[in-house]
Amino acid sequence: MDSAKLAEIAAEACDDRKATKIQLIKVEEVSSLADWLVIAGGLSDVQVKAIANSVEEKLEQEANRYPLRKEGLNQGKWALLDYGELIVHILQPEERSYYDLEAFWSNGEIFEFKTPQL
């Protein structure tokens, strides 16, 4: 499975838990850290953790992938799931504003995630 499909699955998992402002950033041409980033918002500690759990479960079920590293889950203000070619960031509004990852990665190709219409 290619990294773009992994990013799409992760974004869908974020959407399943009502994450806010989900963005996919293609960084493979501007960074050696990863091919894609998914950045999503959570409005509470509980929601950040639920979004992270949803991403882990969906990538495990659909792609048989497990995170290489996980950070920030204990506090719930932000979470990072590192899958190698994909890095998922989930942040509460204050942390998202402070770190401003979208601006930091603005050299990448940024895509807004649209909730699929049924």
N, C-alpha and C positions, 0 to 999 in steps of 0.2 A: 504494500500500500504506500502510495507516495505521500510526501509531507503535506501537500495541499489538501488531500482528503482527510488526513489526520486533523488538520486545523479546522476543517469544516465540521467534522464529528465533534471536536471539542467545543466549537461555537454553538452547535445544536444542543450539547449537554448543558452549556451555560444558559441557553434560552429555556431549556426545560425547567430550570429553577428560577426563572424570571429575572435573570441578570439584566442589568441596565447597560446601555450604550456598548454593545459588543462590537469590537473591532478586530479585524484580522490584518496583520501587517506582514507582507512578504519582504523578508530581510536577507534572503540568500545571496543577493548580489552586493550587499553593503556590510555583511558581517559573517564571521566564521563561527559565531556562537550557535546559530540555528538558521533554519530556512524560513520558519514562520513563527510569529508571535500571535497569541490571542489575548486580548485585554478586555476584561469585563468588570462591571461594577456590581457590588453587593451592598445592600443598605443597612445590614447589621452583622454582628459577629456570627450569628446563627446562619444567615443567608450565605455569607462568604464560605463557611464550612460546607454548607449543603451544595453549593455550586461546585466546589472542589471535589466533593465526593461524587457528584454526578459526572464530572469529567472523568475521574478515575474509573468509575464503573462502566461508562459508555465506551471508553477507549479499550478497556480490558475485554468487554464483551464483543465489540465490533472489529477490533484490530489486534486483539491479543497483545496489547502494549501496556507496560507498567512504567510509572515514573522512575527515572534514574535518581532524582532528588525531589524532596518536598520541603518547603520552608514556610514559616509563618502561620501554620494552621492552629497552633496552640492559642494564640491571641485572637485570631479571627478578624483582625483589622485589614490584613492582606494575606494572600496565599500565592505561592509560586509552585507550579508543577513543571518539572524539567523532563522532557521526553527525548532529549538530544536534538533532533531536527525541529522540534516544536517546544515552545515554552509558553505556558499558560499563566497569566497574571490575573488575579482577582483582587480587587481593591475596593474598600469603602471610599465614599466621596472625598473625604479629607486627605487620605493617603494618595488617591488618584490625582488629586490636584497638586499635592506636594511633589510627587515623583514625576508627574507629567511625562509618562513614557511615550505617549503619542508624539510629543514634540522631540523627545530624544531620538526616536526612531523615524523621524519625518523624512529621512532619505530613502526609506523603504516605500513600498507601494501599499497604501492604506485602503482597506475595504470595510465599509459598514456592513454588519451582518443584518440581513432582513429576515424576520420571522417568516417561515414558509406559510403560505396561505393554503388552507385546506379546501 
